[in-house]
Each structure stands twice: as structure tokens, then as C-alpha cells.
Amino acid sequence: MPFAAAMSEHPIATQATGEVVGHVLEVLGDAPDLAVVFVTAAHGGVLEDIARTIREVLHPGTLLGATAVSVLGGDHEVEEQPAVTLWAARLGQPAAPVRLDTSTSAGIAISGLGHDLVGDERERTLVLLADPFSLPLEAFLDAAPETYPGLRVVGGLASAARGPGGNRLVLDGNVFSDGAVGALLPADDALHAVVSQGCRPIGTPMTVTKSDGRIIYELAGRPALERLVELLENLDPEERELAQRGIHLGRVIDEHKIEFDRGDFLIRTVLGGDRDVGAIAVGDEVDIGATVQFQVRDATSADTDLRELMAGRRAHGALVFTCNGRGTHLFGRPDHDAEVVNAHVDGGATAGMFCAGEVGPIGDRSFLHGFTASILLFED
């Protein structure tokens, strides 16, 4: 099996590192093409030492790493406690290291993607780990389709720190506190991205007939706020209570479809409404002519969404980037996302981190999400 994953909850970093490296060596041997390490805040201060040990013992072609508030390995999640999780893979070809450097005066300096990807529409996958305080990731994702039309980005934002300079990112022998690190994977039809935004639609799809940036004035020819109030009044009491705790809007990405289902919508929060003009504000720009549908999110919806998206899939390895608002906070118990994903991974080579924002594709481009599980599945 060309994939392996291990996690240790030992509070001493050297012991935890030895346990995960030893397990991966036993299962996979040394010199994998790619290794990815995630550590919780308790081990963040010695991530450089952890990375050095992995490189010296395991000799991965490319090593990625990040600090996170919580991590997962196999079917288990460790929330806000000491833990190290290590994932490694033999991909058949090298994974190219990628660096997005924000310390330059010229904006984001990108190295590792190469000029051969510019304008190339053939699908390639970039696993990306980013610092939320220094990298304008949405700007990069917005520009990527024009420059790199075939690039699919899957990953997440480091979540161990509450302020700038507190997170750590690993790329081979270097440790950074800003920007982003990544690995460009070999072109492979056996890579599949699953993005579970954890919502379910309510009401019916409607066309935006008047908008300006993030303000929607009209839906299907009537004031947007009026449409929303009417929808809420017609919900059953349980759904109405759920909607009042947080209402979201899904924007259809591929308008060529006749019918819309899970995975067709980009979910954004409804931020508020203006009764004077009948408008609503949402967390993204929405153009006139876009098809949208209101959405609600709760533990049941998130569970159903992930299970339905994973149904029928089998993989031999998985990298999971789940929101730090999921886990116990959403489901009332640990291990939910890890258990659901790992049940579809033969051999249990599943690893990941809880993120301050998740990256994954909807339709033909990648977005930054919240309260989402973004998963990259590897077939053998």
C-alpha cells in the first residue's frame, strides 16, 4: 500500500515524533514522494525539530507541515491537546514544493508552480497550507483560474495561533510564519476532491435580479429581504428556529446545469438585512443573473451532506481539512469527520487538521470556505 498515516498523543514531542515516523517506516518504508505533518499548538514551538527528524529518518521527496488547533489521524480526532499526525505517500512521481511568499514588496511571490502551468487547462492539484494572517488567499484563488486554468487547490489555513506570527508552516528544511507552503501533485486521474459545506437548501432556487457587490436588492423581481421573510414564515417551527440561528445563501457555480444538488452551491453567510431598501448582505459578491438558494446548517445537515458526498467512494489515502468550528463544537462529540472519511479509506491512511478556513473546488475553480470539510482522496 503506497500510503500510510500515524498519529501520536504523547505529550513529549520527541516521543510523539518517534512513534509516528516509526509507524510510517514500518508500513511504507523510507523515501516517500510526499510527507505531510500536522501538530497541535503544544508542539508548535518544536516543529522545526520535528520536521528535521522526519527528513533525516524518512527522507521524503517533499515535506509539508502546519500547526493547528486540532488534528486527526485514521478515525480519531484530537482537539486542543498535544498531538502529532504524519501522512506519507508514494505517488509514482515527485511532488513539487511550492512557496507563496508574502514578505516581498511586490505582493505574493510564487515559486514552484512553473511557467509550464501558465495557461495549461489540464487538471493539476495543489495541496496548500497557508497562514491566515499574512496571505490574502482569496485574492490568489480569484486570480488562479486565469493564470493556471487547470489548477485545483485543496488545503486549509493554519489554526494554532490567534494572531500574526504565531503559526508555523513547514516546506522541506524551512519553517515559515507567513505566506503559504504547498505541494504540486503529479497529474493523476485517481485524485478526487470532496467539499462538504454542511448545509441543506430551503425554499427554491431564485435568480438575482438586482445586486451591487455583496448587497442583493432583488430576488426574482421582488425585494430580497421580503423573499427571505416570506420563506422563514413558511418554514416549520424547527426549521425556522434553525434558520434564525444562522441563515446562509448558496450561489450556483455552474449555471449550465438544469437541476442543482449538493456540491453545486458555494455557501456564504447572510450577514444582515436592510428593511428600508429591502436588501440583504452576504459574504461574497453576487452578480445579477446568478441562481441562489437559501440554506441552513446544523449537525444533522452537516452529517448528511458529508455522508452523501462520500457515498460509493473508495480510496487508499486521504488528506482532510476540516473547520475548527466542526468537531465537538458542531457534532457534540469528537471524531465525526475522521470516522466518516476513514470508513472509505482502505488501510486507514487518513490524516488532517482543523483549519481557520478550508480550501477546495466547487465546479471548476477553488474557493476559501468556512465550516467545511475539504477532502483530497487518493486511489492506488
MOJO-V710631 format. One record per residue. N is the residue number from 0. RES is the residue in one letter. PHI is phi as a letter, one per 40 degrees, with the letter a starting at -180 (NA if undefined). OMEGA is omega in whole degrees, -180 to 180 (NA if undefined). NEAR is the number of other C-alpha atoms within 8 Angstrom. Layout:
N_RES_PHI_OMEGA_NEAR + N_RES_PHI_OMEGA_NEAR
//
This chain:
0_M_NA_-174_8 + 1_P_c_178_8 + 2_F_b_178_12 + 3_A_a_177_16 + 4_A_a_179_17 + 5_A_a_177_16 + 6_M_b_177_14 + 7_S_b_176_11 + 8_E_b_179_10 + 9_H_c_-177_9 + 10_P_c_178_9 + 11_I_c_-171_6 + 12_A_c_-179_11 + 13_T_c_179_7 + 14_Q_c_180_9 + 15_A_c_180_15 + 16_T_c_179_13 + 17_G_c_-179_8 + 18_E_c_-176_11 + 19_V_c_179_15 + 20_V_c_179_13 + 21_G_c_180_8 + 22_H_c_-180_10 + 23_V_c_177_15 + 24_L_d_-179_10 + 25_E_c_-176_7 + 26_V_c_-168_8 + 27_L_b_-171_13 + 28_G_g_-177_9 + 29_D_c_177_9 + 30_A_g_171_8 + 31_P_c_179_15 + 32_D_c_-177_15 + 33_L_a_171_15 + 34_A_b_-180_14 + 35_V_b_-179_10 + 36_V_b_175_13 + 37_F_b_179_14 + 38_V_b_176_18 + 39_T_c_-173_17 + 40_A_d_-179_13 + 41_A_d_-180_10 + 42_H_b_-176_12 + 43_G_c_-178_12 + 44_G_c_-180_7 + 45_V_b_-180_8 + 46_L_c_178_10 + 47_E_c_178_10 + 48_D_c_178_7 + 49_I_c_-180_11 + 50_A_c_180_14 + 51_R_c_179_9 + 52_T_c_179_10 + 53_I_c_-179_12 + 54_R_c_-177_12 + 55_E_c_-176_7 + 56_V_c_-174_8 + 57_L_c_180_13 + 58_H_f_179_10 + 59_P_c_177_13 + 60_G_c_175_11 + 61_T_b_178_14 + 62_L_b_173_14 + 63_L_b_176_15 + 64_G_a_179_13 + 65_A_a_173_13 + 66_T_c_-177_15 + 67_A_a_179_17 + 68_V_c_180_15 + 69_S_a_-179_16 + 70_V_b_177_18 + 71_L_a_176_16 + 72_G_a_-175_16 + 73_G_g_-180_14 + 74_D_b_-174_14 + 75_H_b_176_10 + 76_E_b_176_12 + 77_V_b_-175_12 + 78_E_b_172_9 + 79_E_f_175_8 + 80_Q_b_-180_9 + 81_P_d_178_13 + 82_A_a_173_17 + 83_V_b_175_17 + 84_T_b_-176_17 + 85_L_b_179_16 + 86_W_b_-179_15 + 87_A_a_-176_14 + 88_A_a_166_12 + 89_R_b_-173_10 + 90_L_b_-179_11 + 91_G_g_177_5 + 92_Q_a_180_7 + 93_P_c_170_11 + 94_A_c_-174_13 + 95_A_c_177_10 + 96_P_c_-178_12 + 97_V_b_179_12 + 98_R_b_171_13 + 99_L_b_-173_11 + 100_D_b_180_11 + 101_T_b_-178_11 + 102_S_c_-179_8 + 103_T_c_179_8 + 104_S_c_-175_4 + 105_A_c_-178_5 + 106_G_g_-179_7 + 107_I_c_175_10 + 108_A_c_-176_10 + 109_I_b_175_9 + 110_S_b_176_8 + 111_G_h_180_9 + 112_L_c_174_9 + 113_G_g_-179_7 + 114_H_c_-178_5 + 115_D_c_178_6 + 116_L_c_-178_9 + 117_V_c_179_9 + 118_G_g_-178_10 + 119_D_c_-178_9 + 120_E_c_177_8 + 121_R_c_-172_7 + 122_E_c_172_8 + 123_R_b_-176_12 + 124_T_b_176_12 + 125_L_b_171_12 + 126_V_c_-171_11 + 127_L_b_175_12 + 128_L_b_-171_14 + 129_A_b_173_14 + 130_D_c_-175_15 + 131_P_c_-173_12 + 132_F_c_-174_8 + 133_S_b_-175_9 + 134_L_b_173_12 + 135_P_c_-170_7 + 136_L_c_-179_9 + 137_E_c_177_8 + 138_A_c_177_7 + 139_F_c_-179_8 + 140_L_c_178_11 + 141_D_c_-177_8 + 142_A_c_-173_8 + 143_A_d_-177_10 + 144_P_d_179_11 + 145_E_c_-178_7 + 146_T_c_-178_8 + 147_Y_b_-172_12 + 148_P_c_-179_12 + 149_G_c_-173_12 + 150_L_c_173_14 + 151_R_b_-177_13 + 152_V_b_178_12 + 153_V_b_179_17 + 154_G_i_-177_12 + 155_G_a_180_14 + 156_L_c_177_12 + 157_A_d_-169_17 + 158_S_b_-176_14 + 159_A_c_-174_13 + 160_A_b_178_12 + 161_R_b_-179_6 + 162_G_a_-179_6 + 163_P_d_176_8 + 164_G_g_-176_9 + 165_G_c_179_9 + 166_N_c_176_16 + 167_R_b_178_15 + 168_L_b_-178_18 + 169_V_b_169_15 + 170_L_b_-176_14 + 171_D_f_-176_10 + 172_G_c_-177_8 + 173_N_b_175_7 + 174_V_b_-176_9 + 175_F_b_175_8 + 176_S_b_179_10 + 177_D_a_176_16 + 178_G_g_-178_14 + 179_A_a_174_13 + 180_V_b_-178_15 + 181_G_a_176_13 + 182_A_b_176_13 + 183_L_c_-174_14 + 184_L_c_176_11 + 185_P_c_176_10 + 186_A_d_-174_7 + 187_D_a_178_6 + 188_D_c_-177_5 + 189_A_c_175_7 + 190_L_b_-178_9 + 191_H_b_178_8 + 192_A_b_176_11 + 193_V_b_-180_12 + 194_V_b_-180_12 + 195_S_b_-177_12 + 196_Q_c_169_12 + 197_G_g_-179_15 + 198_C_b_170_12 + 199_R_b_-176_10 + 200_P_c_172_10 + 201_I_b_-176_8 + 202_G_g_-178_7 + 203_T_b_176_7 + 204_P_c_179_8 + 205_M_b_178_9 + 206_T_c_175_11 + 207_V_c_-178_17 + 208_T_b_174_11 + 209_K_a_-180_10 + 210_S_a_176_13 + 211_D_a_-178_10 + 212_G_g_-178_9 + 213_R_c_179_11 + 214_I_b_176_12 + 215_I_b_-178_16 + 216_Y_c_-177_15 + 217_E_b_172_14 + 218_L_b_-180_14 + 219_A_f_173_8 + 220_G_g_179_8 + 221_R_b_179_8 + 222_P_d_-175_12 + 223_A_c_180_13 + 224_L_c_177_13 + 225_E_c_177_9 + 226_R_c_-178_10 + 227_L_c_180_8 + 228_V_c_179_8 + 229_E_c_179_8 + 230_L_c_-179_9 + 231_L_c_-179_9 + 232_E_c_-177_7 + 233_N_c_178_6 + 234_L_c_172_9 + 235_D_c_-173_6 + 236_P_d_-178_6 + 237_E_c_179_7 + 238_E_c_180_8 + 239_R_c_178_11 + 240_E_c_179_8 + 241_L_c_-180_11 + 242_A_c_-179_10 + 243_Q_c_176_7 + 244_R_c_179_6 + 245_G_i_179_10 + 246_I_b_-177_12 + 247_H_b_178_12 + 248_L_b_176_13 + 249_G_b_178_13 + 250_R_b_180_13 + 251_V_c_-179_12 + 252_I_c_-180_9 + 253_D_b_-177_7 + 254_E_c_179_8 + 255_H_c_-180_4 + 256_K_c_178_6 + 257_I_c_178_5 + 258_E_b_-175_4 + 259_F_b_-178_8 + 260_D_b_177_6 + 261_R_d_-180_8 + 262_G_g_178_9 + 263_D_c_-175_11 + 264_F_b_166_13 + 265_L_c_-173_10 + 266_I_c_174_12 + 267_R_b_-177_11 + 268_T_c_169_10 + 269_V_c_-171_12 + 270_L_c_-179_8 + 271_G_i_-180_7 + 272_G_b_178_9 + 273_D_b_-177_9 + 274_R_c_-177_7 + 275_D_c_-179_4 + 276_V_b_178_7 + 277_G_g_-176_13 + 278_A_b_172_14 + 279_I_b_177_14 + 280_A_b_-180_11 + 281_V_b_-175_14 + 282_G_c_177_9 + 283_D_a_175_7 + 284_E_c_-179_9 + 285_V_b_-177_13 + 286_D_c_171_9 + 287_I_c_-178_9 + 288_G_g_179_7 + 289_A_c_175_11 + 290_T_c_-177_11 + 291_V_b_175_13 + 292_Q_a_179_13 + 293_F_c_-174_13 + 294_Q_b_172_13 + 295_V_b_-179_14 + 296_R_b_171_13 + 297_D_a_-176_10 + 298_A_c_-179_9 + 299_T_c_179_6 + 300_S_c_-180_12 + 301_A_c_178_13 + 302_D_c_-179_9 + 303_T_c_-178_9 + 304_D_c_-179_14 + 305_L_c_-179_12 + 306_R_c_-180_9 + 307_E_c_179_7 + 308_L_c_179_9 + 309_M_c_-175_10 + 310_A_d_177_6 + 311_G_g_-179_4 + 312_R_c_172_6 + 313_R_b_-179_8 + 314_A_a_177_12 + 315_H_b_176_15 + 316_G_a_180_14 + 317_A_a_169_15 + 318_L_b_-173_10 + 319_V_b_177_13 + 320_F_b_-175_15 + 321_T_b_-175_16 + 322_C_c_177_15 + 323_N_c_172_12 + 324_G_c_176_7 + 325_R_c_-180_11 + 326_G_f_-178_16 + 327_T_c_-178_8 + 328_H_d_-177_8 + 329_L_c_-171_9 + 330_F_c_180_10 + 331_G_g_178_7 + 332_R_a_177_8 + 333_P_c_167_11 + 334_D_g_-172_10 + 335_H_d_-176_9 + 336_D_c_179_9 + 337_A_c_-179_15 + 338_E_c_-177_11 + 339_V_c_-179_11 + 340_V_c_-174_12 + 341_N_c_177_14 + 342_A_c_180_9 + 343_H_b_-177_10 + 344_V_b_179_14 + 345_D_c_179_11 + 346_G_g_174_7 + 347_G_g_180_13 + 348_A_c_180_17 + 349_T_b_178_19 + 350_A_a_179_16 + 351_G_i_-178_13 + 352_M_a_172_13 + 353_F_c_-167_14 + 354_C_b_172_15 + 355_A_c_-178_12 + 356_G_i_-174_13 + 357_E_b_-178_19 + 358_V_b_177_14 + 359_G_a_-175_17 + 360_P_c_165_13 + 361_I_b_-173_13 + 362_G_g_-174_9 + 363_D_b_176_6 + 364_R_a_-176_9 + 365_S_b_-178_13 + 366_F_b_170_11 + 367_L_c_-175_11 + 368_H_b_170_11 + 369_G_b_-179_9 + 370_F_f_-172_13 + 371_T_b_168_14 + 372_A_b_178_15 + 373_S_b_-168_16 + 374_I_b_174_13 + 375_L_b_-178_12 + 376_L_b_180_13 + 377_F_b_171_11 + 378_E_c_178_9 + 379_D_c_NA_7
//
